[in-house]
Structures are given as structure tokens and as C-alpha cells.
Amino acid sequence: MENDIRVADARERSRYEAHDADGTLMGFVDYHLRPGVITFLHAETLPEFRGRGVAGTIAARSLDDARVLGLQVKPACPFYQTFLEEHPEYADLLKETAQ
């Protein structure tokens, strides 16, 4: 299926990865985890999968996981900064920068 996107936390590589139904890597976001905070560093969709919602799917899954785990989010990645601006339902996860 063309839009079958499966996202998983590849903790051993400190990144969320999206794969298609065949297991082919479609995209990823690197993160840094420290107590209580996850910083999203760099999101990338592989060229052949761009325009299919891969990055947005990864962002939503990773932010949903952050919420479940009680983590605050630091969006160092420009994609995550924009995603969070466009999805106010995740605003409660943002870590205050003045700390």
C-alpha cells in the first residue's frame, strides 16, 4: 500500500523511523533524550517518499509518545517547530526556553 507508514522508536539509534509495508526506511527524526525532556534534532524524509506525509506521521507519533511518557518537548528541528505551530493540540508539551 502506497501510504502505509509504520513509525517506531528506534531507541538504540535515538531516533524515530518510518518504514513502508516492505520495511523500507522512509524517513526519521533524530532526538536527544534526557530526564523529562526530549529534543527533536533533525527530521528527514528520503527523497523518493517526500510528499506522502511521512514527516508529519513521524512527528505526530513521537509527540504522542512524549505525552504518554510525560516528557516536555524541545523542537530544535525546523520541521518540528513548524509542525508544533500548525498543531496547537501539542502546545502543552513545549518546554519553556527560559529554563
C-alpha positions in Angstrom: 0.0 0.0 0.0 1.5 3.3 -1.0 0.6 5.3 2.1 1.2 2.5 4.6 3.6 4.3 7.1 4.7 2.4 10.2 6.6 4.5 12.8 8.7 3.1 15.6 11.0 4.4 18.2 14.5 3.0 17.3 15.8 3.8 20.8 19.2 2.2 20.2 19.7 4.8 17.4 18.0 7.7 19.3 15.5 8.2 16.5 12.0 7.6 15.3 11.9 5.8 12.0 9.1 5.4 9.4 9.0 2.3 7.2 6.7 1.2 4.5 4.9 -2.1 4.4 8.0 -3.8 2.9 10.2 -2.5 5.7 12.0 0.2 3.6 13.1 3.2 5.6 11.0 6.2 4.5 12.2 8.9 7.0 13.4 9.5 10.5 13.8 12.1 13.2 16.9 12.1 15.5 16.3 13.0 19.1 18.2 13.6 22.3 16.6 12.3 25.5 17.4 13.4 29.0 15.3 13.2 32.2 11.9 14.7 31.5 12.8 16.3 28.1 13.1 15.1 24.5 14.8 17.3 22.0 14.0 16.7 18.3 17.1 17.5 16.4 16.7 16.6 12.7 13.9 15.3 10.7 14.4 13.8 7.2 12.2 12.1 4.6 14.1 10.2 2.0 13.6 11.8 -1.4 11.6 9.0 -3.0 9.0 9.3 -0.2 8.5 13.0 0.0 5.0 14.4 -0.3 3.3 11.4 1.3 3.0 12.7 4.9 5.9 10.8 6.2 7.4 13.6 8.4 4.0 14.6 9.7 3.3 11.0 10.7 6.6 10.7 12.5 6.0 14.0 14.3 2.6 13.0 15.5 3.7 9.6 16.7 6.7 11.0 18.5 4.8 13.8 20.1 2.0 11.4 21.2 4.7 9.2 22.8 6.2 12.2 24.5 2.8 13.0 26.0 2.3 9.4 27.2 5.8 9.4 28.8 5.3 12.8 30.5 8.1 14.4 28.5 8.5 18.1 27.7 9.5 18.8 24.1 12.3 21.0 22.7 11.8 21.4 19.0 15.4 22.1 17.7 14.5 20.9 14.2 12.8 23.5 12.0 10.2 20.9 10.8 9.1 20.3 14.4 9.0 24.0 15.1 6.6 24.5 12.2 4.6 21.3 13.0 4.1 22.5 16.5 2.9 25.9 15.3 0.4 24.3 13.0 -0.8 21.8 15.6 -1.7 23.6 18.8 -3.0 20.4 20.3 0.6 19.7 21.2 1.4 23.1 22.7 1.2 21.7 26.2 4.3 19.7 25.5 6.6 22.6 24.8 9.4 23.1 27.2 9.9 26.7 28.4 13.1 28.1 26.9 13.9 30.3 29.9 15.0 27.4 32.0 
